Amino acid sequence: MNPEIFKITGALAVPQIGGLVHDYLTMSDFEEWHQHLSFPPFQPPIGLALPVWTSLHLGMGYASYLVWKDGGGLNGTARVPMALYGAQLALNWVWTTMSVKLRSLKWIFVESLVHAGAVAATGLAFFKVNKIAGYLFIPYFAWCSFNSMLNFEVYRRNSGEGRTIEEESG
C-alpha cells in the first residue's frame, strides 16, 4: 500500500477526531445553555453544523497534507504554516469549551475574531507553499467570518456589558 495514503488519512483524521472528541465532551452542557439564548434570523439550523464542520475539517486536513508534503515537513518551508495550522486548530476546539465553561458571549465573540484571523493567516501561509491548500481555506475563512458575525449578534441580543447569562438572570 502507498505510504502517502497513511499520511493523507492522518492529516484528514486530526481535525475530525479533535472536533468530535471535543464535541462529545462538551455537547450536553452546550445544548442545555444554547436553548436559553436568543438567536438572529440568519442563525443556521443546528443540524447544519455537523455536515459543515465535517467538510471544513476534511478540507483543512487535506490542505495540511499538501503543505506538509510540498513544504518539507517541519524542517522546510512548511514549519511556520504548520505552526499556524496548529494554532488555528486549537482555537477551533477552544470555542466550544469557552461556550460551555465561561458562558461569556463577549469572550466567545472575541475568540471567534481571533480564530478567523488565525484561519486567514494560515490560509495565506498555506497558499505560499501550495496554492490548492490556500484555496481550500477560503470556505473555512468564510464560515469563520460568518460565525464571528453570528457570535456578535448573539452577544448583542443576550447580554449587557459582556456579562454571562447566569449574571443576566441573577
Secondary structure as UniProt FT lines:
FT   HELIX           3..34
FT   TURN            35..36
FT   TURN            41..42
FT   HELIX           46..48
FT   HELIX           49..70
FT   TURN            71..72
FT   HELIX           73..75
FT   TURN            76..78
FT   HELIX           79..97
FT   HELIX           98..102
FT   HELIX           105..129
FT   HELIX           131..158
FT   TURN            161..162
FT   HELIX           165..169
//
